[in-house]
Amino acid sequence: MKPIKFSYLDGRITIDPDLCNGKPTIRGKRITVQTIVEFLSAGETEKEILNQYPSLEKQDIHACLVFASKLMDHKYALQEIA
């Protein structure tokens, strides 16, 4: 059976089980949403990120933030494990 690929936010965020261990990436590139969010949380500017990754567009960075925000909109239940 062929792995299922997903696309979100007009194709800006993709999930492919065969790419980056299935982590969400930007437009099927080997750049994960996690990488971009971590750069932003470390204080990097959009301009600095775009200089480091010239294949990205400003809209890709915004899509990463929207995607991360949507993930946080889910309800999570924590369980204590023995």
C-alpha positions as CSV (number, residue, x, y, z in Angstrom):
1,M,0.0,0.0,0.0
2,K,1.3,3.5,-0.9
3,P,1.9,5.9,2.0
4,I,-0.6,8.7,2.3
5,K,0.7,12.3,1.8
6,F,-1.1,15.3,3.3
7,S,-1.1,18.9,2.4
8,Y,-2.2,21.9,4.5
9,L,-2.5,25.7,4.1
10,D,-2.7,25.7,0.2
11,G,0.2,23.2,-0.1
12,R,2.6,25.2,2.0
13,I,2.8,22.5,4.7
14,T,3.2,18.9,3.6
15,I,3.4,15.6,5.5
16,D,5.0,12.7,3.6
17,P,5.9,9.6,5.5
18,D,9.0,9.2,3.2
19,L,10.4,12.6,3.9
20,C,12.0,13.8,7.2
21,N,10.5,10.8,9.0
22,G,7.0,12.0,8.4
23,K,7.5,15.4,10.1
24,P,5.6,18.4,8.6
25,T,7.7,20.1,6.0
26,I,7.5,23.2,3.9
27,R,6.3,22.5,0.4
28,G,7.8,19.0,0.3
29,K,11.3,20.3,0.9
30,R,13.6,18.9,3.6
31,I,12.9,21.9,5.8
32,T,10.7,21.1,8.7
33,V,8.1,23.3,10.4
34,Q,9.9,22.5,13.6
35,T,13.1,23.9,12.3
36,I,11.5,27.2,11.3
37,V,9.6,27.6,14.6
38,E,12.8,26.8,16.6
39,F,14.7,29.5,14.6
40,L,12.0,32.0,15.4
41,S,11.8,31.1,19.0
42,A,15.6,31.6,19.2
43,G,15.2,35.2,18.0
44,E,16.0,34.8,14.3
45,T,14.2,37.2,12.1
46,E,12.3,36.3,8.9
47,K,15.0,38.0,6.9
48,E,17.7,35.9,8.5
49,I,15.8,32.7,7.9
50,L,15.1,33.6,4.3
51,N,18.9,34.3,3.8
52,Q,19.7,30.9,5.3
53,Y,17.1,29.1,3.2
54,P,16.8,30.9,-0.1
55,S,14.2,28.5,-1.5
56,L,11.7,29.6,1.2
57,E,9.2,32.4,0.8
58,K,7.9,34.7,3.5
59,Q,4.5,33.0,3.2
60,D,6.2,29.7,4.2
61,I,7.3,31.1,7.5
62,H,3.8,32.4,8.2
63,A,2.4,29.0,7.3
64,C,4.7,27.4,9.9
65,L,3.3,29.7,12.6
66,V,-0.3,29.1,11.5
67,F,0.2,25.3,11.4
68,A,1.9,25.3,14.9
69,S,-1.0,27.4,16.3
70,K,-3.6,25.0,14.9
71,L,-1.8,22.1,16.6
72,M,-2.1,23.9,19.9
73,D,-5.8,24.3,19.4
74,H,-6.4,20.6,20.1
75,K,-7.4,19.3,23.5
76,Y,-4.7,17.2,25.1
77,A,-5.1,14.8,28.0
78,L,-2.1,13.9,30.1
79,Q,-1.8,10.5,31.8
80,E,0.6,9.5,34.5
81,I,2.5,6.4,33.7
82,A,3.7,4.2,36.5
